[in-house]
Amino acid sequence: MILLQSQSRYLLQILTNRVQNIDKGIELDCHWVEFDDVRYHIQASIKNPHLLHLSVSLPTPPPETAFSSGLPLGAIEAIKAAYGNVVHILDPPRDGFNLTVKLNLSKLPPNEETKHGLLVKIASVREVVMGAPLRVILKRLASRSMPSNAGMLVPLVHRPNESFFLIPQFEKATVVFPMRFSDSIDTVLATSFLQEFVEARRTAGLNNAPVCLWSSSPPNELKDAPEQALSANAGFVSFVITPRHVEGKKLDKTVWNLSTFHAYVNYHVKCSEGFMHTRMRRRVESLIQALDRAKPDENANIAAQSRSFKRLSIEASRGNSH
């Protein structure tokens, strides 16, 4: 199965090309949209080629989630910690966006490997911003410190007007995803996929993976969730995260995989649907070929129709028999 990359490939390409051709001073103005309705806008002028303005629009948060100044809790601190003096946050952001930052490419480190690593991190701004509140809680879990909101339901946005839920505790954190799909076929495929996903976790090679559960009804952890958040036509998926899943470098990977779990499932559902359509088309083509081979030869039909038969009398037939 394919895991989605945390960095925006298009943004990384723009940044890399800009750094490599910064002396040309080309004017830049690009808009694009990525999955889960995350929108980007990047601009650069000929006058200041080393300065870029990057704006990001996040999915519309549902009422139960908590945002501060249009961003998830802890996002400002996460941006400052991740990018240092290379990125400066502009307040207020540009109209229609949740975040606008100014990138100063002249402050990138001289070492090529370190520079590329920082560009990849900048291209992963979506992960840094949207994963900020989840990262804060999982960091406390990794250090085995008691969270201030232990046992409380923490809603986190991951899709437009949709949230998933985190229940932090001292030794574990439970993450619950209400799975919703607008297409009836996608719903059937996703339900089957998620049930197989749970079964695959029980194999011997995945003993160290987080415990995964699926249910058609809301689990007990969501007893305090608002009613509108409990409408899930493909059931509910729960993961139990322990300290070993967020130790060291595992933290960023776990944050990204959880933040984009719905997109991951949706991607594989669409791939499965496309594969089945391809198989169906090939099967229809093979049936058409079989029907074509079963048609009688037109030349044989013409030859059979051109044959003439002469009616013989009884006496003539007896003479021929002798």
Salt bridges, closest charged atoms under 4 A:
ASP29 OD1 - HIS31 NE2 3.89
ASP29 OD1 - HIS41 NE2 2.69
ASP36 OD2 - ARG126 NH2 3.36
ASP36 OD1 - ARG159 NE 3.50
GLU112 OE2 - LYS115 NZ 3.60
GLU127 OE2 - ARG135 NH2 3.65
GLU162 OE1 - ARG159 NH1 2.97
GLU162 OE1 - ARG180 NH1 3.58
ASP186 OD2 - LYS270 NZ 2.62
GLU199 OE2 - ARG202 NH1 3.13
ASP252 OD2 - LYS121 NZ 3.97
ASP252 OD1 - ARG135 NE 3.38
ASP292 OD1 - LYS295 NZ 3.75
